């Protein structure tokens, strides 16, 4: 899996919250984000943010945490793909056309009525909804499998093929549930982007930390799970990667790389250097 030859190009795709952004309980290594910015500035590197955030919150994160501007943003848990050019967002119409095939003749607002009688589902704010994403809050401890089966049964009867994406907002202490077209996941969107930009598996690395990253963490895409990820996510990702036969494509950051702790962007850098050792030389250059 490791590449020792010089890289002509590299796609780094990373989740934001608690992966690149130090907005969890774990401590951030002080050098990590400056080193990440140095790596992202390399001509060889194409940067993509892959996040559950919507556009306004992505822009807020870039400003608040002084992040380098990405060339691509996969947002709304994969239901939106934009190209960024000097602050200007250009939606990828081809991606929207692709995922809308799963919801023929309808948008998320049309599906909302299917679940109005389910008290465990609380509709998220309007700015967290989009034509291809229906988002709910769910209480922690809810029977997720039973809820999923019920929802998917109703969706199937409506002719909508859907993905069901669950994660936890640790800060708010609540579950987050996103219903999207079946093709609209972070994994599908990154594969689409790789094909569109000509990156293969040997020139792509993904980093994540949470439940909605699991399909990518268990895929053939070389992936990094940052050290601050919740133990349950680490266990689930490792098991899923083993079941899929892609355990060698999953790297668990543990700290020690360049004296950093493996949390957040330090873990991302550690993982990228694991798959591509020449990157360490790039980072050590002044």
Buried (B, 14 or more C-beta within 10 A) or exposed (E): EEBEEEBEBBBBBBBBBBBBBBBBEBEBBEBBBEBBEBBBEBEBBBBBBBBBBBBEBBBEBBEEBEBBEBBBBBBBBBBBBBBBEEEEBEEBEEBBEBBBEBBEEEBBEBBBEBBEEBEBBEBBEEEBBBBBBBBBBBEEEBEBEEBEEBBBEBBEEEEBBBBBBBBBBBEEEBBBBBBBBBBBBBBBBBBBBBEBBEBEBEBBBBBBBBBBBBBBBBBBBBBBBBBBBBEEBBEBBBEBBEEBEBBEBBBBBEBEBBEBBBBBBBBBBBBBBBBBEBBBEBBEEE
